C-alpha cells in the first residue's frame, strides 16, 4: 500500500492523490516487469 491510499479510499480523490496513485501503480508495474526480465534472463 502506498502512503495515503487509506485516506483516499473513502472520499473524493484530489489531483495530488490521483497522481500519487498513478505513480504507485507505475512503480509497481515497473518492478513487476523488472522481476519478470530477471526470471527470464536467468
N, CA, C and O atoms as a GROMACS GRO file, in nm:
protein
  168
    1UNK      N    1   0.085  -0.119   0.000
    1UNK     CA    2   0.000   0.000   0.000
    1UNK      C    3   0.088   0.125   0.000
    1UNK      O    4   0.184   0.134   0.077
    2UNK      N    5   0.056   0.217  -0.085
    2UNK     CA    6   0.132   0.342  -0.093
    2UNK      C    7   0.084   0.439   0.014
    2UNK      O    8  -0.030   0.430   0.061
    3UNK      N    9   0.170   0.532   0.052
    3UNK     CA   10   0.129   0.632   0.151
    3UNK      C   11   0.005   0.708   0.106
    3UNK      O   12  -0.001   0.754  -0.008
    4UNK      N   13  -0.092   0.722   0.194
    4UNK     CA   14  -0.211   0.798   0.163
    4UNK      C   15  -0.324   0.719   0.100
    4UNK      O   16  -0.434   0.772   0.085
    5UNK      N   17  -0.302   0.595   0.063
    5UNK     CA   18  -0.409   0.518   0.000
    5UNK      C   19  -0.528   0.501   0.092
    5UNK      O   20  -0.643   0.508   0.049
    6UNK      N   21  -0.502   0.478   0.220
    6UNK     CA   22  -0.612   0.459   0.314
    6UNK      C   23  -0.694   0.586   0.328
    6UNK      O   24  -0.814   0.579   0.353
    7UNK      N   25  -0.631   0.703   0.313
    7UNK     CA   26  -0.702   0.830   0.322
    7UNK      C   27  -0.790   0.853   0.199
    7UNK      O   28  -0.894   0.918   0.207
    8UNK      N   29  -0.747   0.801   0.085
    8UNK     CA   30  -0.815   0.830  -0.041
    8UNK      C   31  -0.932   0.735  -0.067
    8UNK      O   32  -1.021   0.767  -0.146
    9UNK      N   33  -0.933   0.620  -0.001
    9UNK     CA   34  -1.029   0.517  -0.037
    9UNK      C   35  -1.173   0.556  -0.005
    9UNK      O   36  -1.266   0.506  -0.069
   10UNK      N   37  -1.193   0.646   0.094
   10UNK     CA   38  -1.328   0.673   0.138
   10UNK      C   39  -1.394   0.794   0.074
   10UNK      O   40  -1.516   0.804   0.076
   11UNK      N   41  -1.316   0.886   0.017
   11UNK     CA   42  -1.374   1.010  -0.029
   11UNK      C   43  -1.335   1.044  -0.171
   11UNK      O   44  -1.283   0.961  -0.244
   12UNK      N   45  -1.360   1.168  -0.207
   12UNK     CA   46  -1.324   1.216  -0.340
   12UNK      C   47  -1.174   1.236  -0.346
   12UNK      O   48  -1.114   1.292  -0.254
   13UNK      N   49  -1.113   1.189  -0.453
   13UNK     CA   50  -0.968   1.198  -0.465
   13UNK      C   51  -0.928   1.336  -0.516
   13UNK      O   52  -0.989   1.390  -0.608
   14UNK      N   53  -0.826   1.391  -0.454
   14UNK     CA   54  -0.768   1.515  -0.502
   14UNK      C   55  -0.674   1.484  -0.618
   14UNK      O   56  -0.638   1.369  -0.641
   15UNK      N   57  -0.635   1.587  -0.691
   15UNK     CA   58  -0.539   1.568  -0.800
   15UNK      C   59  -0.409   1.509  -0.748
   15UNK      O   60  -0.352   1.419  -0.810
   16UNK      N   61  -0.363   1.559  -0.635
   16UNK     CA   62  -0.238   1.509  -0.578
   16UNK      C   63  -0.251   1.361  -0.543
   16UNK      O   64  -0.160   1.282  -0.568
   17UNK      N   65  -0.364   1.323  -0.486
   17UNK     CA   66  -0.386   1.183  -0.451
   17UNK      C   67  -0.393   1.095  -0.575
   17UNK      O   68  -0.342   0.983  -0.575
   18UNK      N   69  -0.456   1.144  -0.679
   18UNK     CA   70  -0.466   1.068  -0.803
   18UNK      C   71  -0.329   1.050  -0.866
   18UNK      O   72  -0.296   0.940  -0.911
   19UNK      N   73  -0.250   1.156  -0.868
   19UNK     CA   74  -0.114   1.146  -0.922
   19UNK      C   75  -0.030   1.048  -0.840
   19UNK      O   76   0.048   0.971  -0.896
   20UNK      N   77  -0.047   1.053  -0.709
   20UNK     CA   78   0.028   0.961  -0.623
   20UNK      C   79  -0.010   0.817  -0.653
   20UNK      O   80   0.075   0.729  -0.658
   21UNK      N   81  -0.140   0.794  -0.671
   21UNK     CA   82  -0.187   0.658  -0.700
   21UNK      C   83  -0.132   0.609  -0.834
   21UNK      O   84  -0.087   0.495  -0.845
   22UNK      N   85  -0.135   0.696  -0.935
   22UNK     CA   86  -0.081   0.658  -1.066
   22UNK      C   87   0.068   0.628  -1.056
   22UNK      O   88   0.117   0.533  -1.116
   23UNK      N   89   0.141   0.711  -0.980
   23UNK     CA   90   0.285   0.690  -0.964
   23UNK      C   91   0.311   0.556  -0.897
   23UNK      O   92   0.401   0.483  -0.936
   24UNK      N   93   0.231   0.523  -0.796
   24UNK     CA   94   0.247   0.395  -0.726
   24UNK      C   95   0.222   0.279  -0.820
   24UNK      O   96   0.293   0.179  -0.817
   25UNK      N   97   0.120   0.291  -0.905
   25UNK     CA   98   0.090   0.184  -1.000
   25UNK      C   99   0.203   0.168  -1.100
   25UNK      O  100   0.242   0.056  -1.132
   26UNK      N  101   0.256   0.279  -1.149
   26UNK     CA  102   0.367   0.272  -1.243
   26UNK      C  103   0.489   0.208  -1.180
   26UNK      O  104   0.556   0.125  -1.242
   27UNK      N  105   0.519   0.246  -1.057
   27UNK     CA  106   0.634   0.190  -0.987
   27UNK      C  107   0.616   0.040  -0.967
   27UNK      O  108   0.711  -0.037  -0.984
   28UNK      N  109   0.494  -0.001  -0.932
   28UNK     CA  110   0.466  -0.142  -0.910
   28UNK      C  111   0.480  -0.219  -1.042
   28UNK      O  112   0.540  -0.327  -1.045
   29UNK      N  113   0.424  -0.164  -1.150
   29UNK     CA  114   0.433  -0.230  -1.280
   29UNK      C  115   0.578  -0.242  -1.325
   29UNK      O  116   0.620  -0.344  -1.378
   30UNK      N  117   0.654  -0.136  -1.303
   30UNK     CA  118   0.795  -0.138  -1.343
   30UNK      C  119   0.870  -0.244  -1.264
   30UNK      O  120   0.955  -0.314  -1.319
   31UNK      N  121   0.841  -0.256  -1.135
   31UNK     CA  122   0.906  -0.357  -1.052
   31UNK      C  123   0.869  -0.497  -1.102
   31UNK      O  124   0.956  -0.584  -1.112
   32UNK      N  125   0.742  -0.520  -1.134
   32UNK     CA  126   0.698  -0.649  -1.185
   32UNK      C  127   0.769  -0.683  -1.316
   32UNK      O  128   0.814  -0.796  -1.336
   33UNK      N  129   0.779  -0.584  -1.404
   33UNK     CA  130   0.844  -0.604  -1.534
   33UNK      C  131   0.991  -0.638  -1.515
   33UNK      O  132   1.044  -0.728  -1.581
   34UNK      N  133   1.058  -0.566  -1.426
   34UNK     CA  134   1.199  -0.592  -1.398
   34UNK      C  135   1.217  -0.732  -1.340
   34UNK      O  136   1.310  -0.803  -1.376
   35UNK      N  137   1.128  -0.771  -1.252
   35UNK     CA  138   1.136  -0.904  -1.193
   35UNK      C  139   1.116  -1.013  -1.297
   35UNK      O  140   1.184  -1.115  -1.294
   36UNK      N  141   1.024  -0.992  -1.389
   36UNK     CA  142   1.000  -1.090  -1.495
   36UNK      C  143   1.122  -1.102  -1.585
   36UNK      O  144   1.161  -1.212  -1.623
   37UNK      N  145   1.184  -0.989  -1.620
   37UNK     CA  146   1.304  -0.992  -1.701
   37UNK      C  147   1.416  -1.068  -1.631
   37UNK      O  148   1.489  -1.145  -1.694
   38UNK      N  149   1.430  -1.047  -1.501
   38UNK     CA  150   1.533  -1.115  -1.425
   38UNK      C  151   1.509  -1.266  -1.426
   38UNK      O  152   1.603  -1.344  -1.441
   39UNK      N  153   1.383  -1.308  -1.410
   39UNK     CA  154   1.350  -1.451  -1.412
   39UNK      C  155   1.375  -1.511  -1.550
   39UNK      O  156   1.431  -1.620  -1.561
   40UNK      N  157   1.334  -1.440  -1.654
   40UNK     CA  158   1.351  -1.491  -1.790
   40UNK      C  159   1.498  -1.492  -1.831
   40UNK      O  160   1.542  -1.578  -1.907
   41UNK      N  161   1.572  -1.394  -1.781
   41UNK     CA  162   1.711  -1.380  -1.820
   41UNK      C  163   1.805  -1.480  -1.754
   41UNK      O  164   1.918  -1.499  -1.800
   42UNK      N  165   1.759  -1.543  -1.647
   42UNK     CA  166   1.849  -1.639  -1.591
   42UNK      C  167   1.835  -1.652  -1.445
   42UNK      O  168   1.906  -1.731  -1.383
   0.00000   0.00000   0.00000
